[in-house]
Amino acid sequence: MDSPRPWYDTAFEDGYLDVYPHRDLAPARAEVAGLARRGLSGRVLDLGCGFARHLLALREHGFDAFGLDRSLALLGRAEPGLRGRLARGDFRALPFRGGAFDSALMLFSSFGYFDEGENARVLAELARVLAPGGTVVLDLMNPARVKATLVPESRTRRGALEILERRWLERDGTRVVKDVQVRNDDGDERRWREDVRLYEPGELELLLAENGLVLTRCEGDFDGRPFTPDALRQIVWARKRARARD
């Protein structure tokens, strides 16, 4: 009997974007502009690029940027002009040579999909494909805010779609899980689950260090505001060690 598909394969298919229509090009442009002002530079990898809205914004901003995602459905929604800049692959085994990029991004909570060892492997792969001194930016959920504001159930109506979302915490509050049900007026229905590891700043700093990356700063949103317990996001900046003891 075949093993069930992992959640990150069943979630990111046609219909996923119906739940997140606000995640469009306008905020991507603003987020990229903010990252550029605060130090993003060089050749950039957008890891977990989805339908490549940030990749398009990066290219518009003048970056030599490339994107990778596992989902053929989402990659198929990218602007046609980006096709030569996109690759399909797994975060844990990147199809790029060592030192190929000056910067790498993982946005919209795209880090933390796997178990502890595999999440560490993602960071090790990021370190491998970065040039010495290169920059990593991780856009993560803020665990304190998630735990304080978690809404167990919500229903949303968008045109012909009714979206039901149920949320809870697992593994002593270290993972946030969401079941999504999308039903249209014709009765068609799709369901999926999202299951993401929540990282406290201290444990993330240790995990980065164990995989060749040094935490440089943590911000509370894309505008660079300080990270606090009620911050909207956890924007983590790290760099690849230039030397063994750097």
Summary of the structure (lengths in Angstrom):
residues: 246
radius of gyration: 17.9
end to end distance: 48.8
largest distance: 61.1
contacts: 748
relative contact order: 0.15
helix: 28%
strand: 34%
